Each structure stands twice: as C-alpha cells, then as structure tokens.
Amino acid sequence: MVSLAVWVKISVDFLLANSEILAVVKGIEYAYSQAPTNMRTLAMALFYLTDAKGAQSERRW
C-alpha cells in the first residue's frame, strides 16, 4: 500500500514539473515574440514576476 502511494506521488510530481516547464517556455516565447522591441524587457519582467508569485503561493503551508 505504501509503495503505491509513493508511485502516485512520483508520477504527480513528474507531471507537474513537466507542465511547469512547458508553460514557462511557451510564456517566454509568447512574451518575447509578441511584445514590441522597446517593451520586451518589461514583458519578460512581468512574466517572471507572475511566475514567481505563483511559485511563492504554492509553497505556503
């Protein structure tokens, strides 16, 4: 029974990590390609800020 719980936890963590990677890569690509040249830095900063806030809210106990 315990080993089943471990495998469920590992598979869930694997799926969450992969989805986070894919979302970040797509978000960076979108923010960089759609923003005007003089606003790319601001678009990337806002993207990273929202990503950091989301990660911070996930870590609260």
N, C-alpha and C positions, 0 to 999 in steps of 0.2 A: 504494500500500500504506500509506503513512504517513497519507494523508488518511482512510482507512478507520479507522485506529486513533484518530485524533482524533475522528471522529464517534461511535465506540463509547464513548470516554471522556466526551464531552459528554452523550450520552444516559444513560449510567450515573449521572453526577453529577446530571443533571436528575431522574431517578427517585429517587435517594437523598434529594435535597433536598426533593422533594415528599412523600415518605413521612415524613421527619422533621417537616415542618410539620404534616401530618395527625395524626401520633402525638402531638405536643405539644399541639395544640388539643384533641384528644379527651381526653388525660390531664388537662389543666387543667379541662375541663368536668366530667369524672368526679370529680376530687378536690374540686372546689368544690360540686357538687350532692349528692354522697353523704356528705360529712362533716357532722357536727353543727355548729351555728352557732359554738359556742365552740372548735371544733378546726379550723376552716377554714384558719387561718394555718399551723398545724402540718402539715396535709395538703399544702398548697401548698409549704411549705418542703421537705418530704420528697420531693415530686415533682420540684422543681427540683434538689435535691441528687442524686437518682439520674440525672437528665438530664445534669447537669454531670459526674458521674463517668463516665457513658457517653461523653460527648464527649471527656473527658480521655483515656480509654483508647484511643479511636480515633486520637488524634493522636500517640501514642507511635510511635517509629520503631523 
